Amino acid sequence: MIVVMKVGSPEPEIARICEDLAGWGLNPEKIVGKHKVVIGLVGETAALDPLQIQEISPWIEEVLRVEKPYKRASREYRHGEPSDVVVQTPNGPVHFGEQQPISVVAGPCSVENESMIIETAKRVKAAGAQFLRGGAFKPRTSPYAFQGHGESALALLQAAKDATGLGIITELMDAADLDALAEVADVIQIGARNMQNFSLLKRVGAQGKPILLKRGMAATIEDWLMAAEYILAAGNPNVILCERGIRTFDSKYTRNTLDLSCIPVLRALTHLPIMIDPSHGTGRWEYVPAMARAAIAAGADSLMIEVHPNPAKALSDGPQSLTPERFDLLMQELAVFGQATGRWLPQVEMAVV
């Protein structure tokens, strides 16, 4: 259920209402919007009469039921208002959200060595990216494939961060590595293979760093939103959804099927920001620019692009990685699309002119 307060409702009255509702065994969560305050109610609400709640205070405008199984992730929970996930980086705050400028995350699949990660960080920053991606811990289908350098790679990501001021996004695979990874990462990524690792979702939900939740390889949209609900229910409201392609019957031409239709679907269902990863979504660098442009046109809030200084020698995912030169060109193209939608950062425009 959600309780919608009238415009101008006094703070002491809102606090009193929350206290009264908590006394009913409910968990009230205050959500401050542009014009109104909404109180989300989580708990056993099926037997509650909305009219009974409305009688608590004349400042209550209406009481609505949330019919979705994912309560906190649903758009109704915020009374239709989108989330603004703010990430603090050395270069300043970056906003992820429907009403925010498009943010770009770029970098290699894996952190290979110091010179490579710093060189890549400098190049993607010069092109206009706000975040560096790079895997310290890599989940791979084959146990014989490169698994990442582990904790030692976190120090290399920190060096790249110090050299450029970019925010860092990197994947967490094991809860045992959470503290060390959170020291470096500005956004913690939960990968496709761990999307339904519910104990891990609870752990990252219990800490404050923003979470990038990638869609599982065979996950429905509802599966994905229910996974996000685990993080939100554990107390972390800062969740970004990332579409990275799903497995379908046709894998001959692309690595996965990039589901761009999820953008309007998610927009109707949830308040959470939406990122698109066309690199994993296609598995072919030559298809990445077209899908990145299409993602912006469809309304994506952010893009994640794999960039490697020498893709032919990459230790993982070289075929889907752009060279820095190709990334420069792509950012110039994306600026045109971003400007047309009114969602392109001025500093990015300057960087690519």
C-alpha positions as CSV (number, residue, x, y, z in Angstrom):
1,M,0.0,0.0,0.0
2,I,1.0,3.6,-0.4
3,V,-0.3,6.6,1.5
4,V,-0.3,9.8,-0.6
5,M,0.0,13.0,1.5
6,K,-1.5,16.3,0.5
7,V,0.8,19.1,-0.8
8,G,2.2,21.0,2.2
9,S,1.7,18.3,4.8
10,P,3.6,19.3,7.9
11,E,6.6,17.1,8.8
12,P,5.4,16.5,12.4
13,E,2.1,15.1,11.1
14,I,3.9,12.8,8.6
15,A,6.1,11.6,11.4
16,R,3.0,10.9,13.6
17,I,1.3,9.0,10.8
18,C,4.4,6.8,10.3
19,E,4.5,6.1,14.0
20,D,0.8,5.2,14.1
21,L,1.2,2.9,11.1
22,A,4.3,1.2,12.6
23,G,2.2,0.5,15.7
24,W,-0.1,-1.5,13.4
25,G,2.8,-3.8,12.6
26,L,3.6,-2.2,9.3
27,N,6.9,-0.9,8.0
28,P,6.3,2.7,6.8
29,E,8.9,4.2,4.4
30,K,8.7,8.0,3.6
31,I,9.4,8.8,0.0
32,V,9.9,12.5,-0.8
33,G,8.9,13.5,-4.3
34,K,9.0,16.8,-6.2
35,H,5.6,17.9,-5.0
36,K,4.3,15.4,-2.5
37,V,5.4,13.0,0.2
38,V,4.3,9.3,-0.2
39,I,4.5,6.8,2.6
40,G,5.1,3.2,1.4
41,L,3.6,0.5,3.6
42,V,5.2,-3.0,3.6
43,G,3.8,-5.8,5.7
44,E,0.5,-7.6,6.0
45,T,-1.8,-5.2,4.3
46,A,-4.3,-7.5,2.6
47,A,-6.9,-7.2,5.3
48,L,-6.5,-3.5,5.8
49,D,-9.2,-1.1,4.6
50,P,-7.7,1.9,2.8
51,L,-10.5,4.0,4.2
52,Q,-9.5,3.1,7.7
53,I,-6.0,4.3,7.1
54,Q,-7.3,7.5,5.5
55,E,-9.2,8.4,8.7
56,I,-5.9,8.7,10.6
57,S,-5.3,12.2,9.4
58,P,-7.0,14.9,7.2
59,W,-3.6,15.4,5.6
60,I,-3.9,12.0,3.8
61,E,-5.0,12.6,0.2
62,E,-5.5,8.9,-0.8
63,V,-4.5,5.4,0.0
64,L,-3.7,3.0,-2.8
65,R,-2.9,-0.7,-3.1
66,V,0.2,-1.9,-4.9
67,E,-0.8,-4.9,-6.8
68,K,2.6,-5.9,-8.0
69,P,4.5,-8.7,-6.2
70,Y,7.6,-6.4,-6.3
71,K,6.3,-3.7,-3.9
72,R,9.3,-1.3,-3.5
73,A,10.4,-1.7,-7.1
74,S,7.0,-0.9,-8.5
75,R,6.3,2.5,-10.1
76,E,3.2,2.9,-7.9
77,Y,5.4,2.7,-4.8
78,R,6.8,6.1,-5.6
79,H,3.4,7.4,-6.9
80,G,4.8,7.4,-10.5
81,E,8.0,9.4,-9.7
82,P,11.3,8.0,-11.0
83,S,14.2,7.3,-8.7
84,D,17.3,9.5,-8.9
85,V,20.3,7.3,-7.9
86,V,23.2,9.6,-7.1
87,V,26.7,8.2,-7.2
88,Q,29.5,10.2,-5.6
89,T,32.7,10.1,-7.7
90,P,36.0,12.0,-7.4
91,N,34.8,14.2,-10.3
92,G,31.5,15.0,-8.6
93,P,28.1,13.4,-8.3
94,V,26.6,11.5,-11.2
95,H,22.9,11.0,-11.4
96,F,21.2,7.9,-12.9
97,G,17.5,8.3,-13.6
98,E,14.7,8.9,-16.1
99,Q,14.9,12.7,-15.7
100,Q,18.7,12.9,-15.6
101,P,21.4,13.2,-18.3
102,I,22.5,10.0,-20.0
103,S,25.5,8.5,-18.2
104,V,28.2,6.4,-19.9
105,V,30.2,3.6,-18.4
106,A,33.1,2.2,-20.4
107,G,36.2,0.1,-20.0
108,P,37.5,-3.5,-20.5
109,C,35.9,-6.7,-19.4
110,S,38.8,-7.5,-17.2
111,V,41.5,-5.6,-15.4
112,E,44.7,-7.0,-17.0
113,N,47.6,-4.8,-15.8
114,E,48.2,-1.3,-14.5
115,S,49.3,0.4,-17.7
116,M,46.3,-1.1,-19.7
117,I,43.6,0.0,-17.2
118,I,45.0,3.5,-16.7
119,E,45.4,4.1,-20.4
120,T,41.9,2.9,-21.0
121,A,40.5,5.0,-18.2
122,K,42.2,8.2,-19.6
123,R,40.9,7.5,-23.1
124,V,37.2,6.8,-22.1
125,K,37.2,9.9,-19.8
126,A,38.5,12.1,-22.6
127,A,35.7,10.8,-24.8
128,G,33.1,11.7,-22.2
129,A,32.5,8.6,-20.0
130,Q,31.8,9.2,-16.3
131,F,32.6,5.7,-15.1
132,L,35.2,3.1,-15.7
133,R,34.1,-0.6,-15.7
134,G,36.6,-3.4,-15.2
135,G,36.4,-6.8,-13.7
136,A,38.6,-7.8,-10.8
137,F,36.6,-11.0,-10.2
138,K,35.3,-12.6,-13.4
139,P,32.6,-15.3,-13.6
140,R,33.4,-17.4,-16.7
141,T,31.5,-20.3,-18.2
142,S,34.7,-22.4,-18.4
143,P,36.8,-23.0,-15.3
144,Y,39.8,-22.8,-17.5
145,A,39.1,-19.3,-18.8
146,F,40.7,-16.2,-17.2
147,Q,38.9,-15.5,-13.9
148,G,40.4,-12.1,-13.3
149,H,43.3,-11.1,-11.0
150,G,41.0,-10.9,-7.9
151,E,41.8,-8.6,-5.1
152,S,45.0,-7.4,-6.6
153,A,43.1,-5.9,-9.5
154,L,41.2,-3.7,-7.1
155,A,44.4,-1.8,-6.4
156,L,44.7,-1.2,-10.2
157,L,41.2,0.1,-10.4
158,Q,42.0,2.5,-7.5
159,A,45.1,3.7,-9.4
160,A,42.9,4.4,-12.5
161,K,40.4,6.2,-10.3
162,D,43.2,8.3,-8.8
163,A,44.6,9.1,-12.2
164,T,41.3,10.2,-13.8
165,G,38.6,10.8,-11.1
166,L,36.3,8.4,-12.9
167,G,33.8,6.4,-10.8
168,I,34.4,2.7,-10.7
169,I,31.9,-0.1,-11.4
170,T,33.1,-3.6,-10.8
171,E,31.4,-7.0,-10.2
172,L,31.0,-8.7,-6.8
173,M,30.8,-12.5,-7.0
174,D,31.4,-13.5,-3.4
175,A,30.1,-11.9,-0.2
176,A,33.5,-12.5,1.4
177,D,35.0,-9.9,-1.0
178,L,32.3,-7.2,-0.3
179,D,34.3,-5.1,2.1
180,A,37.4,-4.9,0.0
181,L,35.5,-4.3,-3.2
182,A,33.3,-1.6,-1.6
183,E,36.5,0.3,-0.7
184,V,37.2,0.9,-4.4
185,A,33.9,0.6,-6.2
186,D,31.5,3.5,-6.4
187,V,28.8,1.1,-7.8
188,I,28.8,-2.6,-7.0
189,Q,27.7,-4.8,-10.0
190,I,25.8,-8.0,-9.5
191,G,26.3,-10.0,-12.7
192,A,23.8,-12.0,-14.7
193,R,24.8,-15.3,-13.1
194,N,24.2,-13.9,-9.6
195,M,21.0,-12.1,-10.3
196,Q,19.1,-14.7,-8.2
197,N,21.8,-15.3,-5.6
198,F,19.4,-14.1,-2.9
199,S,21.8,-14.3,0.0
200,L,24.2,-12.1,-2.0
201,L,21.4,-9.7,-2.8
202,K,20.5,-9.4,0.8
203,R,24.2,-8.6,1.7
204,V,24.6,-5.8,-0.8
205,G,21.1,-4.5,0.2
206,A,22.3,-4.2,3.7
207,Q,25.1,-1.8,2.8
208,G,24.9,1.7,1.2
209,K,26.8,1.6,-2.1
210,P,24.6,1.8,-5.2
211,I,24.0,-1.6,-6.9
212,L,24.0,-2.3,-10.7
213,L,21.8,-5.4,-11.1
214,K,22.3,-7.1,-14.4
215,R,19.5,-9.2,-15.9
216,G,20.0,-12.9,-15.8
217,M,20.5,-14.8,-19.0
218,A,17.1,-16.4,-19.0
219,A,15.3,-14.1,-16.5
220,T,11.9,-12.7,-17.2
221,I,11.3,-9.0,-16.4
222,E,9.4,-10.0,-13.3
223,D,12.2,-12.3,-12.1
224,W,14.6,-9.3,-12.6
225,L,12.3,-6.9,-10.6
226,M,11.8,-9.4,-7.8
227,A,15.6,-9.7,-7.6
228,A,15.8,-5.9,-7.3
229,E,13.1,-6.2,-4.6
230,Y,15.5,-8.2,-2.4
231,I,18.0,-5.4,-2.5
232,L,15.4,-2.7,-1.8
233,A,13.8,-4.7,1.0
234,A,17.2,-5.1,2.7
235,G,17.4,-1.3,2.9
236,N,19.3,-0.1,-0.1
237,P,17.2,2.1,-2.3
238,N,19.9,2.8,-4.9
239,V,19.4,0.1,-7.6
240,I,20.2,0.5,-11.3
241,L,18.8,-2.2,-13.7
242,C,21.1,-3.3,-16.5
243,E,19.8,-5.2,-19.6
244,R,22.7,-7.2,-21.1
245,G,21.0,-9.5,-23.5
246,I,19.1,-12.8,-22.9
247,R,19.5,-16.2,-24.4
248,T,17.1,-17.1,-27.2
249,F,17.0,-19.7,-30.0
250,D,19.2,-17.7,-32.4
251,S,22.8,-17.5,-31.2
252,K,24.4,-17.9,-34.6
253,Y,24.8,-14.2,-35.3
254,T,24.9,-12.5,-31.9
255,R,26.1,-13.7,-28.5
256,N,22.7,-12.8,-26.9
257,T,19.5,-11.1,-27.8
258,L,19.5,-7.5,-26.6
259,D,16.0,-6.9,-25.4
260,L,15.5,-3.1,-26.0
261,S,11.8,-3.6,-25.6
262,C,12.5,-3.9,-21.9
263,I,13.0,-0.1,-21.8
264,P,9.4,1.0,-22.3
265,V,8.2,-2.1,-20.3
266,L,10.3,-1.2,-17.3
267,R,9.4,2.4,-17.6
268,A,5.8,1.5,-17.1
269,L,6.5,-1.0,-14.3
270,T,9.3,0.5,-12.1
271,H,10.8,3.7,-10.9
272,L,14.4,2.3,-11.1
273,P,17.0,3.7,-13.6
274,I,17.7,1.6,-16.8
275,M,21.1,0.9,-18.2
276,I,21.8,-1.0,-21.5
277,D,24.9,-3.0,-22.2
278,P,25.1,-3.5,-26.0
279,S,28.5,-5.1,-25.7
280,H,27.3,-8.3,-23.9
281,G,24.0,-7.9,-25.6
282,T,25.5,-8.5,-29.1
283,G,28.9,-10.0,-28.5
284,R,30.2,-8.3,-31.6
285,W,31.8,-4.9,-31.6
286,E,30.5,-4.0,-35.0
287,Y,26.9,-4.2,-33.7
288,V,27.5,-2.2,-30.6
289,P,27.2,1.4,-32.1
290,A,23.8,0.7,-33.7
291,M,22.4,-0.9,-30.5
292,A,23.8,2.0,-28.4
293,R,22.1,4.5,-30.6
294,A,18.9,2.6,-30.5
295,A,19.0,2.4,-26.7
296,I,19.2,6.1,-26.4
297,A,16.4,6.6,-28.9
298,A,14.3,4.1,-26.8
299,G,14.8,6.0,-23.6
300,A,17.7,4.3,-21.8
301,D,19.2,6.3,-18.9
302,S,22.7,4.9,-19.2
303,L,25.0,2.8,-21.4
304,M,27.8,0.4,-20.6
305,I,30.3,-0.1,-23.4
306,E,33.3,-2.4,-23.4
307,V,36.6,-0.7,-24.5
308,H,40.0,-2.2,-24.8
309,P,43.2,-0.7,-26.2
310,N,44.0,-3.9,-28.1
311,P,40.9,-6.2,-28.3
312,A,42.7,-8.9,-30.3
313,K,44.9,-9.5,-27.2
314,A,42.2,-9.0,-24.6
315,L,42.1,-11.8,-21.9
316,S,38.3,-11.8,-22.1
317,D,35.6,-10.6,-24.4
318,G,37.8,-9.1,-27.0
319,P,35.4,-9.6,-29.9
320,Q,32.8,-7.3,-28.3
321,S,35.2,-4.6,-27.3
322,L,35.6,-1.3,-29.1
323,T,39.1,0.2,-29.5
324,P,39.5,3.7,-27.9
325,E,39.4,5.2,-31.4
326,R,36.1,3.5,-32.2
327,F,34.7,4.6,-28.8
328,D,35.6,8.2,-29.6
329,L,33.6,8.0,-32.8
330,L,30.7,6.3,-31.0
331,M,30.5,9.1,-28.4
332,Q,30.3,11.7,-31.1
333,E,27.4,9.8,-32.7
334,L,25.7,9.4,-29.3
335,A,26.0,13.1,-28.6
336,V,23.7,13.8,-31.5
337,F,21.1,11.3,-30.3
338,G,21.5,12.5,-26.7
339,Q,21.1,16.2,-27.6
340,A,18.0,15.3,-29.6
341,T,16.4,13.8,-26.5
342,G,17.7,16.7,-24.3
343,R,19.7,14.3,-22.1
344,W,23.3,14.8,-23.0
345,L,25.8,16.3,-20.5
346,P,27.4,19.6,-21.6
347,Q,30.9,18.5,-20.6
348,V,30.4,15.4,-22.9
349,E,29.5,17.7,-25.8
350,M,32.7,19.6,-25.3
351,A,34.8,16.5,-25.0
352,V,33.7,15.1,-28.3
353,V,33.6,18.3,-30.4
